[in-house]
Amino acid sequence: MPVTRPLGINQCNCFAMRKANRQISRFYDAHLEPIGLRITQFLTLSALNELGNAAVNALAEQLDIERTAMGKMVGFLERDGLVKVRPSPTDGRSRLVELTDAGRRLHDKAAPLWQRAQREFEQLNGAKNVAVLRGALHDMVVGDIRPSSSED
């Protein structure tokens, strides 16, 4: 059956979220560009900085990234000397990822740029609005799948 009326993509929740995601990612990427990182790379380095080390699957879950995409990202970060990957001492099927000294230094250099992006985003949108939005997104329910209860 052909669609005879406009789809109204501006009313589509998924479109609105994807559009906002791309715009916000570009905003953070622009802040991190002087040191050659994208927000996805910075968040990966930040997660490893907090965790110490993590299995690739656990890291993908923590960042809500597809396992294969996470493996690819880890490969690029390893190639650039920012992380090292080693077999897990307790599970030979699992690989542990951890920051190298160069990765830790780059993370530490990037953190103030990220903090500046955070402040500017809040100034542009209002700190209260940003906090409400982050809380609403955290509590978002999609079908039977509830978001994880991990802290932001």
C-alpha positions as CSV (number, residue, x, y, z in Angstrom):
1,M,0.0,0.0,0.0
2,P,1.6,3.3,-1.1
3,V,2.1,6.1,1.4
4,T,-0.1,9.0,0.3
5,R,0.6,11.5,3.0
6,P,4.0,12.9,4.2
7,L,5.9,10.9,6.7
8,G,6.5,13.8,9.0
9,I,10.1,12.8,9.9
10,N,10.3,15.9,12.1
11,Q,7.8,14.2,14.4
12,C,9.8,10.9,14.5
13,N,11.4,10.4,17.9
14,C,14.3,8.4,16.4
15,F,15.1,11.1,13.8
16,A,15.1,13.8,16.5
17,M,17.5,11.7,18.7
18,R,19.8,10.8,15.8
19,K,19.9,14.5,14.6
20,A,20.7,15.7,18.2
21,N,23.3,13.0,18.6
22,R,25.1,14.0,15.4
23,Q,25.0,17.7,16.3
24,I,26.3,17.1,19.9
25,S,29.0,14.7,18.7
26,R,30.2,17.3,16.2
27,F,30.3,19.9,19.0
28,Y,32.4,17.7,21.2
29,D,34.6,16.5,18.3
30,A,35.4,20.1,17.5
31,H,36.6,20.7,21.0
32,L,38.8,17.6,21.0
33,E,40.1,18.2,17.4
34,P,43.2,20.1,18.5
35,I,44.6,16.9,20.0
36,G,43.3,14.6,17.3
37,L,40.6,12.8,19.2
38,R,36.9,12.2,18.5
39,I,34.4,12.0,21.4
40,T,34.0,8.2,21.0
41,Q,37.8,7.8,21.4
42,F,37.9,10.1,24.3
43,L,35.1,8.2,26.1
44,T,36.9,4.9,25.5
45,L,40.1,6.3,27.0
46,S,38.1,7.8,29.9
47,A,36.4,4.5,30.6
48,L,39.7,2.7,30.7
49,N,41.2,5.5,32.9
50,E,38.4,4.8,35.4
51,L,38.3,1.0,35.1
52,G,42.1,0.4,34.9
53,N,41.5,-2.4,32.3
54,A,38.5,-4.1,30.8
55,A,37.6,-6.9,28.6
56,V,36.6,-5.8,25.1
57,N,33.0,-7.1,25.6
58,A,32.7,-5.3,29.0
59,L,34.1,-2.1,27.5
60,A,31.6,-2.3,24.6
61,E,28.8,-2.8,27.1
62,Q,29.9,0.0,29.4
63,L,29.9,2.4,26.4
64,D,26.9,0.8,24.7
65,I,28.8,0.2,21.5
66,E,28.4,-2.8,19.3
67,R,31.1,-5.4,20.1
68,T,32.5,-5.4,16.6
69,A,32.7,-1.6,16.5
70,M,34.4,-1.6,19.9
71,G,37.0,-4.2,18.6
72,K,37.7,-2.0,15.7
73,M,38.1,1.1,17.9
74,V,40.4,-0.8,20.2
75,G,42.5,-1.9,17.2
76,F,42.9,1.7,16.1
77,L,43.8,2.9,19.6
78,E,46.3,0.0,19.9
79,R,47.8,0.9,16.5
80,D,48.3,4.4,17.7
81,G,50.0,3.2,20.9
82,L,47.2,4.5,23.2
83,V,46.1,1.1,24.6
84,K,47.5,-2.3,24.9
85,V,45.6,-5.6,24.6
86,R,46.6,-8.7,26.3
87,P,44.9,-12.1,27.0
88,S,43.0,-12.3,30.3
89,P,44.9,-14.2,32.9
90,T,41.6,-15.9,34.1
91,D,39.9,-16.4,30.7
92,G,41.9,-17.3,27.7
93,R,39.0,-16.4,25.4
94,S,38.9,-12.8,26.7
95,R,41.2,-9.9,25.9
96,L,41.9,-7.1,28.4
97,V,42.4,-3.6,27.2
98,E,44.3,-1.0,29.2
99,L,45.8,2.4,28.7
100,T,49.4,2.8,27.8
101,D,51.4,5.7,29.3
102,A,50.9,7.6,26.0
103,G,47.1,6.9,26.3
104,R,47.0,8.1,29.8
105,R,48.9,11.3,28.9
106,L,46.6,11.9,25.9
107,H,43.5,11.4,28.1
108,D,44.9,13.8,30.7
109,K,45.6,16.4,27.9
110,A,42.1,15.9,26.4
111,A,40.1,16.0,29.7
112,P,40.3,19.9,30.0
113,L,39.0,20.2,26.4
114,W,36.1,17.9,27.2
115,Q,35.4,19.8,30.4
116,R,35.3,23.0,28.4
117,A,32.9,21.4,26.0
118,Q,30.7,20.4,28.9
119,R,30.7,23.9,30.3
120,E,29.9,25.5,26.9
121,F,27.1,23.0,26.2
122,E,25.6,23.9,29.6
123,Q,26.0,27.6,28.9
124,L,24.3,27.3,25.5
125,N,21.4,25.1,26.8
126,G,21.1,25.9,30.4
127,A,22.6,23.7,33.1
128,K,19.2,22.8,34.5
129,N,17.9,21.8,31.0
130,V,21.0,19.7,30.4
131,A,20.7,17.9,33.7
132,V,17.0,17.2,33.1
133,L,17.7,16.0,29.6
134,R,20.5,13.7,30.8
135,G,18.2,12.3,33.5
136,A,15.4,11.8,31.0
137,L,17.7,10.0,28.6
138,H,19.0,7.8,31.3
139,D,15.5,6.8,32.3
140,M,14.3,6.2,28.7
141,V,12.5,2.9,28.1
142,V,12.6,1.3,24.6
143,G,10.3,-1.7,24.4
144,D,11.0,-4.2,27.1
145,I,14.6,-3.0,27.4
146,R,15.3,-0.6,30.3
147,P,18.6,1.2,30.4
148,S,21.3,-0.1,32.7
149,S,21.4,1.2,36.2
150,S,25.1,2.2,35.9
151,E,25.9,5.7,36.9
152,D,26.7,8.3,34.2
